């Protein structure tokens, strides 16, 4: 009976090690998948082009459009960087009593990477708008080169918010399942 007890402990230990191995594979798989998605998005955005433009005075409707879009980008950059900082703080464990489950860590990693991508494309879009102002070609604001940057920023931001929503809903259901109805 003693040998059976040791054997069962050995099996439990092996299952725990296999679980850690599976967790590592999941994290690596998610990161590789996200990096592939980011590389595809980057190549799609970088493939956008401008048509030739002759410098002109800025039309009022273009100035107002760019100002409105820039306000949206400004707000989302602030939200993205704040949420990225929060995600990083959670992952490195700045709050000592907080223990994150494996699934919550994966979702935080996903959300953080998506929001970093969003901020990247938002800043890149702003560089493009500055280029338009410098060259006095605001009518090119709807060209693929800038449009793709804005779209990538917007969709990565939405994906980051959706992943945070999944995190909150998952945390809510895990608390209910464990009986922690506070």
Backbone as numpy.savetxt, mean C-alpha at the origin, in Angstrom:
# Nx Ny Nz CAx CAy CAz Cx Cy Cz
4.54 -45.82 27.93 3.72 -44.65 27.93 4.59 -43.40 27.93
5.71 -43.46 28.63 6.60 -42.31 28.67 7.14 -42.00 27.28
7.51 -43.05 26.52 8.03 -42.83 25.17 6.95 -42.24 24.27
5.69 -42.67 24.47 4.59 -42.10 23.66 4.41 -40.63 23.98
4.58 -40.27 25.23 4.46 -38.87 25.62 5.53 -38.02 24.96
6.76 -38.56 24.93 7.83 -37.84 24.26 7.56 -37.73 22.77
7.07 -38.81 22.19 6.77 -38.79 20.75 5.71 -37.77 20.40
4.69 -37.68 21.24 3.64 -36.70 20.94 4.16 -35.28 21.10
5.05 -35.05 22.06 5.66 -33.73 22.18 6.52 -33.42 20.97
7.22 -34.46 20.48 8.06 -34.29 19.30 7.19 -33.93 18.09
6.04 -34.59 17.94 5.13 -34.30 16.83 4.58 -32.88 16.95
4.21 -32.48 18.18 3.71 -31.12 18.37 4.78 -30.11 18.02
6.03 -30.37 18.43 7.13 -29.47 18.12 7.35 -29.39 16.60
7.29 -30.54 15.94 7.47 -30.55 14.49 6.35 -29.79 13.79
5.13 -29.93 14.31 4.02 -29.20 13.71 4.18 -27.70 13.92
4.67 -27.31 15.08 4.92 -25.89 15.35 5.99 -25.34 14.43
7.07 -26.13 14.20 8.13 -25.70 13.30 7.61 -25.62 11.87
6.76 -26.56 11.51 6.20 -26.53 10.16 5.29 -25.31 10.01
4.60 -24.96 11.05 3.73 -23.79 11.03 4.56 -22.52 10.83
5.69 -22.42 11.51 6.57 -21.26 11.34 7.12 -21.22 9.92
7.45 -22.39 9.38 7.94 -22.47 8.01 6.85 -22.01 7.04
5.62 -22.45 7.29 4.51 -22.03 6.45 4.28 -20.53 6.55
4.40 -19.97 7.75 4.26 -18.53 7.92 5.31 -17.79 7.11
6.54 -18.27 7.18 7.61 -17.64 6.42 7.34 -17.72 4.93
6.88 -18.88 4.46 6.56 -19.01 3.04 5.42 -18.08 2.64
4.42 -17.93 3.48 3.33 -17.01 3.20 3.83 -15.58 3.08
4.65 -15.17 4.02 5.17 -13.79 3.99 6.01 -13.58 2.74
6.88 -14.50 2.44 7.72 -14.38 1.25 6.84 -14.37 -0.01
5.85 -15.24 -0.06 4.95 -15.27 -1.21 4.18 -13.98 -1.39
3.68 -13.44 -0.30 2.94 -12.17 -0.36 3.87 -11.04 -0.81
5.07 -10.98 -0.25 6.01 -9.93 -0.64 6.42 -10.05 -2.10
6.70 -11.26 -2.56 7.06 -11.45 -3.97 5.88 -11.07 -4.87
4.68 -11.47 -4.50 3.50 -11.10 -5.27 3.30 -9.59 -5.34
3.45 -8.93 -4.20 3.30 -7.47 -4.18 4.40 -6.78 -4.97
5.62 -7.29 -4.87 6.71 -6.69 -5.64 6.49 -6.86 -7.14
5.95 -8.01 -7.54 5.62 -8.20 -8.97 4.53 -7.23 -9.40
3.50 -7.08 -8.57 2.44 -6.12 -8.86 2.99 -4.70 -8.96
3.86 -4.34 -8.05 4.46 -3.01 -8.06 5.32 -2.80 -9.30
6.08 -3.81 -9.69 6.91 -3.70 -10.90 6.05 -3.57 -12.15
4.95 -4.33 -12.22 4.04 -4.19 -13.36 3.41 -2.81 -13.41
2.98 -2.31 -12.27 2.38 -0.97 -12.22 3.40 0.08 -12.61
4.62 -0.06 -12.11 5.66 0.91 -12.45 5.95 0.92 -13.95
6.06 -0.25 -14.56 6.33 -0.29 -16.00 5.17 0.27 -16.80
3.93 0.04 -16.33 2.76 0.60 -17.02 2.75 2.13 -16.91
3.05 2.64 -15.72 3.06 4.09 -15.53 4.19 4.73 -16.33
5.36 4.12 -16.31 6.52 4.68 -17.01 6.35 4.65 -18.52
5.48 3.80 -19.03 5.28 3.70 -20.48 4.40 4.83 -21.03
3.80 5.63 -20.17 2.97 6.74 -20.62 3.81 7.77 -21.36
3.20 8.44 -22.32 3.97 9.40 -23.12 3.23 10.73 -23.21
3.96 11.74 -23.62 3.41 13.08 -23.87 3.37 13.33 -25.36
2.42 14.11 -25.79 2.47 14.60 -27.16 3.22 15.93 -27.15
3.57 16.41 -28.30 4.30 17.67 -28.40 3.36 18.82 -28.04
3.91 19.82 -27.40 3.08 20.96 -26.99 3.80 22.25 -27.30
3.02 23.25 -27.60 3.58 24.59 -27.77 3.19 25.39 -26.54
4.14 26.07 -25.94 3.83 26.83 -24.72 2.70 27.83 -24.93
1.78 27.84 -23.95 0.63 28.74 -24.00 0.35 29.25 -22.60
-0.47 30.30 -22.55 -0.92 30.77 -21.24 -1.87 29.74 -20.65
-1.85 29.63 -19.34 -2.69 28.66 -18.65 -4.16 29.08 -18.73
-5.01 28.15 -19.15 -6.44 28.41 -19.18 -7.01 28.20 -17.78
-8.03 28.97 -17.45 -8.59 28.96 -16.10 -9.12 27.58 -15.70
-9.80 26.88 -16.61 -10.36 25.56 -16.25 -9.25 24.54 -15.98
-8.12 24.66 -16.67 -7.01 23.74 -16.41 -6.35 24.04 -15.06
-6.22 25.31 -14.75 -5.63 25.69 -13.46 -6.51 25.18 -12.32
-7.83 25.33 -12.45 -8.75 24.86 -11.40 -8.74 23.34 -11.29
-8.67 22.65 -12.42 -8.62 21.19 -12.42 -7.37 20.69 -11.72
-6.24 21.28 -12.08 -4.97 20.86 -11.47 -4.98 21.17 -9.98
-5.54 22.32 -9.60 -5.60 22.66 -8.17 -6.47 21.67 -7.40
-7.59 21.26 -7.98 -8.46 20.28 -7.31 -7.77 18.92 -7.18
-7.16 18.46 -8.25 -6.46 17.18 -8.21 -5.28 17.24 -7.23
-4.59 18.37 -7.20 -3.46 18.50 -6.30 -3.92 18.48 -4.85
-5.09 19.03 -4.56 -5.63 18.97 -3.21 -5.92 17.53 -2.79
-6.46 16.75 -3.71 -6.74 15.34 -3.43 -5.43 14.58 -3.20
-4.46 14.84 -4.06 -3.16 14.17 -3.93 -2.49 14.57 -2.62
-2.57 15.83 -2.26 -1.96 16.30 -1.02 -2.56 15.59 0.19
-3.88 15.49 0.23 -4.54 14.81 1.34 -4.16 13.33 1.39
-4.15 12.68 0.24 -3.83 11.25 0.24 -2.36 10.99 0.56
-1.46 11.90 0.19 -0.05 11.74 0.58 0.07 11.81 2.10
-0.63 12.77 2.70 -0.58 12.89 4.16 -1.15 11.65 4.84
-2.29 11.17 4.35 -2.88 9.96 4.93 -1.99 8.75 4.72
-1.45 8.61 3.52 -0.59 7.46 3.22 0.63 7.43 4.11
1.31 8.56 4.23 2.53 8.56 5.05 2.22 8.33 6.53
1.09 8.86 6.99 0.70 8.62 8.38 0.40 7.14 8.61
-0.35 6.54 7.69 -0.70 5.13 7.84 0.50 4.21 7.66
1.44 4.60 6.79 2.68 3.83 6.64 3.47 3.88 7.94
3.55 5.05 8.55 4.24 5.17 9.84 3.59 4.33 10.92
2.25 4.33 10.94 1.52 3.51 11.91 1.78 2.03 11.67
1.74 1.62 10.39 2.01 0.21 10.06 3.41 -0.20 10.46
4.38 0.68 10.20 5.76 0.36 10.59 5.89 0.28 12.10
5.22 1.18 12.81 5.28 1.15 14.28 4.68 -0.15 14.82
3.57 -0.60 14.21 2.97 -1.87 14.64 3.91 -3.04 14.38
4.54 -3.04 13.21 5.40 -4.17 12.84 6.67 -4.25 13.68
7.24 -3.11 14.03 8.47 -3.18 14.83 8.18 -3.24 16.32
6.89 -3.12 16.67 6.48 -3.34 18.05 6.79 -2.20 19.00
6.44 -0.98 18.62 6.69 0.15 19.50 5.80 0.15 20.74
4.66 -0.52 20.67 3.81 -0.66 21.85 4.08 -2.05 22.42
4.73 -2.14 23.58 5.19 -3.42 24.11 4.10 -4.46 24.38
2.94 -4.06 24.83 1.92 -5.04 25.20 1.11 -5.56 24.04
1.27 -5.00 22.87 0.47 -5.38 21.71 1.10 -6.57 21.00
0.32 -7.66 20.88 0.80 -8.85 20.17 -0.04 -9.02 18.91
0.63 -9.06 17.78 -0.04 -9.21 16.50 -0.02 -10.67 16.06
-1.15 -11.14 15.57 -1.19 -12.49 15.02 -0.51 -12.48 13.66
-0.25 -13.66 13.15 0.41 -13.77 11.85 -0.42 -13.10 10.75
-1.72 -13.37 10.72 -2.56 -12.81 9.66 -2.62 -11.29 9.75
-2.64 -10.74 10.94 -2.65 -9.28 11.09 -1.33 -8.69 10.61
-0.22 -9.35 10.91 1.08 -8.87 10.42 1.12 -8.85 8.90
0.61 -9.91 8.27 0.60 -9.97 6.81 -0.24 -8.85 6.23
-1.42 -8.61 6.81 -2.29 -7.55 6.31 -1.65 -6.18 6.52
-0.99 -5.97 7.63 -0.30 -4.69 7.88 0.82 -4.49 6.86
1.56 -5.55 6.57 2.63 -5.47 5.56 2.04 -5.10 4.20
0.95 -5.77 3.83 0.31 -5.49 2.54 -0.16 -4.04 2.48
-0.87 -3.59 3.51 -1.38 -2.22 3.53 -0.25 -1.21 3.47
0.82 -1.46 4.21 1.95 -0.54 4.23 2.59 -0.44 2.85
2.81 -1.56 2.20 3.42 -1.52 0.86 2.50 -0.84 -0.16
1.21 -1.08 -0.08 0.28 -0.44 -1.01 0.25 1.08 -0.80
0.27 1.51 0.44 0.25 2.95 0.72 1.57 3.62 0.35
2.69 2.90 0.48 3.97 3.44 0.02 3.92 3.66 -1.49
3.38 2.68 -2.21 3.24 2.83 -3.67 2.36 4.02 -4.01
1.28 4.19 -3.28 0.38 5.31 -3.52 1.12 6.64 -3.36
1.88 6.77 -2.30 2.64 8.00 -2.07 3.67 8.23 -3.18
4.33 7.16 -3.62 5.31 7.27 -4.70 4.67 7.86 -5.96
3.54 7.30 -6.39 2.91 7.77 -7.62 2.30 9.16 -7.45
1.87 9.51 -6.24 1.36 10.85 -6.00 2.47 11.89 -6.15
3.62 11.60 -5.58 4.75 12.53 -5.70 5.20 12.60 -7.16
5.22 11.47 -7.83 5.62 11.44 -9.24 4.64 12.25 -10.09
3.35 12.17 -9.77 2.35 12.98 -10.48 2.61 14.46 -10.26
2.94 14.83 -9.03 3.24 16.24 -8.74 4.47 16.72 -9.52
5.47 15.87 -9.67 6.62 16.24 -10.49 6.19 16.50 -11.93
5.29 15.67 -12.43 4.79 15.87 -13.80 4.02 17.16 -13.95
3.22 17.50 -12.96 2.49 18.77 -13.00 3.47 19.95 -12.95
4.51 19.85 -12.14 5.52 20.90 -12.09 6.19 21.05 -13.46
6.42 19.93 -14.11 7.00 19.96 -15.45 6.07 20.67 -16.43
4.77 20.43 -16.31 3.80 21.13 -17.17 3.82 22.63 -16.92
3.86 23.03 -15.67 3.92 24.46 -15.35 5.20 25.06 -15.90
6.31 24.38 -15.73 7.59 24.89 -16.21 7.58 25.09 -17.72
7.02 24.13 -18.44 6.99 24.20 -19.91 5.78 24.95 -20.45
4.91 25.43 -19.55 3.70 26.16 -19.92 2.82 25.34 -20.86
2.60 24.09 -20.49 1.81 23.17 -21.30 0.75 22.47 -20.45
-0.07 23.23 -19.76 -1.06 22.62 -18.87 -2.10 21.79 -19.60
-2.25 21.98 -20.90 -3.24 21.18 -21.63 -2.84 19.71 -21.73
-1.62 19.38 -21.35 -1.17 17.99 -21.37 -1.49 17.25 -20.07
-2.28 17.85 -19.20 -2.59 17.23 -17.91 -3.35 15.92 -18.09
-4.02 15.73 -19.20 -4.78 14.50 -19.42 -4.04 13.48 -20.28
-2.77 13.70 -20.52 -1.97 12.76 -21.30 -1.64 11.52 -20.46
-1.36 10.43 -21.17 -1.12 9.14 -20.50 -0.01 9.21 -19.46
0.99 10.03 -19.71 2.13 10.09 -18.80 1.71 10.55 -17.40
0.81 11.52 -17.33 0.33 11.98 -16.03 -0.89 11.22 -15.56
-1.74 10.86 -16.48 -2.97 10.15 -16.13 -2.66 8.82 -15.46
-1.68 8.11 -15.98 -1.32 6.81 -15.40 -0.74 6.97 -14.00
0.02 8.02 -13.79 0.57 8.27 -12.46 -0.56 8.52 -11.46
-1.52 9.33 -11.88 -2.63 9.64 -10.98 -3.47 8.40 -10.72
-3.76 7.64 -11.77 -4.55 6.41 -11.61 -3.84 5.42 -10.69
-2.54 5.23 -10.89 -1.79 4.30 -10.04 -1.83 4.76 -8.59
-1.65 6.05 -8.38 -1.73 6.59 -7.01 -3.10 6.31 -6.41
-4.14 6.61 -7.14 -5.51 6.47 -6.64 -5.85 5.02 -6.33
-5.52 4.10 -7.24 -5.88 2.70 -7.03 -5.04 2.02 -5.95
-3.76 2.38 -5.84 -2.96 1.84 -4.74 -3.46 2.38 -3.40
-3.88 3.64 -3.38 -4.44 4.21 -2.15 -5.71 3.48 -1.76
-6.61 3.26 -2.72 -7.84 2.52 -2.44 -7.54 1.10 -1.96
-6.59 0.45 -2.61 -6.23 -0.92 -2.20 -5.66 -0.93 -0.79
-4.87 0.08 -0.44 -4.34 0.18 0.91 -5.44 0.38 1.94
-6.44 1.23 1.60 -7.56 1.44 2.51 -8.41 0.18 2.64
-8.62 -0.52 1.54 -9.39 -1.77 1.59 -8.67 -2.79 2.47
-7.36 -2.90 2.34 -6.62 -3.85 3.16 -6.68 -3.46 4.64
-6.70 -2.17 4.94 -6.88 -1.75 6.33 -8.28 -2.07 6.82
-9.28 -1.95 5.94 -10.64 -2.35 6.29 -10.71 -3.83 6.59
-10.03 -4.64 5.79 -9.97 -6.09 6.04 -9.31 -6.36 7.39
-8.27 -5.60 7.69 -7.59 -5.74 8.98 -8.54 -5.47 10.14
-9.29 -4.38 10.04 -10.21 -4.01 11.12 -11.31 -5.05 11.27
-11.89 -5.47 10.15 -12.96 -6.48 10.20 -12.43 -7.81 10.74
-11.25 -8.21 10.28 -10.64 -9.45 10.77 -10.34 -9.38 12.25
-9.83 -8.24 12.72 -9.55 -8.09 14.15 -10.84 -8.12 14.96
-11.89 -7.54 14.42 -13.17 -7.53 15.11 -13.72 -8.94 15.26
-13.65 -9.73 14.19 -14.17 -11.09 14.25 -13.28 -11.99 15.11
-11.98 -11.76 15.12 -11.12 -12.59 15.95 -11.36 -12.31 17.43
-11.67 -11.06 17.78 -12.00 -10.75 19.17 -13.31 -11.40 19.57
-14.30 -11.40 18.66 -15.59 -12.01 18.96 -15.44 -13.52 19.11
-14.60 -14.13 18.29 -14.40 -15.57 18.36 -13.71 -15.98 19.66
-12.82 -15.11 20.16 -12.13 -15.45 21.40 -12.94 -15.07 22.64
-14.07 -14.40 22.44 -14.95 -14.08 23.56 -14.61 -12.78 24.26
-13.83 -11.93 23.64 -13.46 -10.65 24.22 -14.43 -9.56 23.80
-15.67 -9.63 24.20 -16.67 -8.61 23.89 -16.60 -7.54 24.97
-15.89 -6.48 24.70 -15.72 -5.44 25.71 -16.67 -4.31 25.46
